[in-house]
Amino acid sequence: MKKVNCLICNKELEFDYEDIFEKESYYIPGILDGVVCESLGNYGSSVFDPIDEDEILQFYICDECIVKKADKIHYFRVYRTSTTHIKKKATFKEHLSTESNFSEDA
């Protein structure tokens, strides 16, 4: 299995299948015990602000670090229709502690 490291703690993470880097088409890989994060850049960044839309940064964060840093992570519930609407916003820590705050009725 190919492995990558958590951006925060450097813990080794495994992909959920072997040939992730062999694929020619763009695909978001799955990793075990963590999440895949992507950025299209940011206007104003002096490090990564690509003009073309065909460049991304991809990095990985282990589940343990997500829980440890949950109060610093923004959580959104996004509803996609003909336009995109952001229904709720909280920290991920708040989301973990009370998912009922993000019900459809709120």
C-alpha positions as CSV (number, residue, x, y, z in Angstrom):
1,M,0.0,0.0,0.0
2,K,1.1,3.5,-0.8
3,K,1.3,5.8,2.2
4,V,1.2,9.5,3.0
5,N,1.7,11.5,6.1
6,C,-0.6,13.7,8.2
7,L,0.1,17.4,7.6
8,I,-0.1,18.2,11.3
9,C,1.5,15.3,13.2
10,N,3.3,13.4,10.4
11,K,1.5,10.1,11.2
12,E,1.7,7.6,8.4
13,L,-1.7,7.1,6.6
14,E,-2.6,4.4,4.1
15,F,-4.7,4.7,1.0
16,D,-7.8,2.5,0.8
17,Y,-6.5,1.0,-2.4
18,E,-3.0,0.5,-3.9
19,D,-2.9,2.3,-7.3
20,I,-3.8,5.9,-6.4
21,F,-0.8,7.5,-8.0
22,E,-1.0,5.2,-11.1
23,K,-4.3,6.7,-12.3
24,E,-4.2,9.2,-15.1
25,S,-7.4,10.9,-14.4
26,Y,-8.1,13.2,-11.4
27,Y,-9.5,11.3,-8.5
28,I,-9.8,12.1,-4.8
29,P,-8.3,9.2,-3.0
30,G,-9.6,7.7,0.2
31,I,-7.3,7.2,3.1
32,L,-7.8,5.1,6.2
33,D,-8.2,7.0,9.6
34,G,-8.1,10.4,8.0
35,V,-9.4,12.9,5.5
36,V,-8.2,14.2,2.1
37,C,-8.1,18.0,1.9
38,E,-7.9,20.0,-1.3
39,S,-7.3,23.7,-2.0
40,L,-7.7,25.5,-5.3
41,G,-5.6,28.3,-3.9
42,N,-6.6,31.6,-2.6
43,Y,-6.4,35.2,-4.0
44,G,-3.9,36.9,-1.8
45,S,-1.8,33.9,-1.0
46,S,1.9,34.5,-1.8
47,V,2.4,30.7,-1.9
48,F,-0.4,29.2,-3.9
49,D,-2.7,31.3,-6.1
50,P,-2.9,29.6,-9.5
51,I,-4.4,31.5,-12.4
52,D,-5.5,28.4,-14.1
53,E,-8.2,26.2,-12.5
54,D,-6.4,23.0,-13.3
55,E,-4.1,23.1,-10.3
56,I,-4.8,22.0,-6.7
57,L,-3.0,21.3,-3.5
58,Q,-3.9,18.0,-1.8
59,F,-2.9,17.1,1.7
60,Y,-4.0,14.7,4.4
61,I,-5.0,15.0,8.0
62,C,-5.4,12.1,10.4
63,D,-8.7,11.7,12.4
64,E,-6.9,12.2,15.7
65,C,-5.6,15.6,14.6
66,I,-9.0,16.6,13.3
67,V,-10.5,15.8,16.7
68,K,-7.7,17.6,18.5
69,K,-8.0,20.7,16.3
70,A,-11.8,20.6,15.9
71,D,-12.3,24.0,17.6
72,K,-10.2,25.6,14.8
73,I,-11.9,23.9,11.9
74,H,-15.0,25.5,10.2
75,Y,-17.9,23.2,9.5
76,F,-20.6,24.1,7.0
77,R,-23.7,22.3,5.8
78,V,-24.0,23.2,2.1
79,Y,-27.2,22.7,0.1
80,R,-26.8,22.6,-3.7
81,T,-29.7,23.5,-5.8
82,S,-29.5,25.7,-8.9
83,T,-27.4,27.9,-6.6
84,T,-25.3,26.9,-3.6
85,H,-26.5,27.9,-0.2
86,I,-24.7,27.6,3.1
87,K,-27.3,26.7,5.7
88,K,-25.3,26.6,9.0
89,K,-21.8,27.3,10.2
90,A,-20.0,26.3,13.3
91,T,-16.7,24.9,14.4
92,F,-16.2,21.2,13.8
93,K,-16.0,20.8,17.6
94,E,-19.5,22.2,17.9
95,H,-20.7,19.9,15.2
96,L,-19.1,16.8,16.9
97,S,-20.8,17.7,20.2
98,T,-24.3,18.4,18.9
99,E,-25.2,17.2,15.4
100,S,-28.8,18.1,16.2
101,N,-27.9,21.8,15.6
102,F,-27.6,21.0,11.9
103,S,-31.1,19.5,11.3
104,E,-33.0,20.3,8.2
105,D,-35.6,22.3,10.2
106,A,-33.1,24.8,11.7
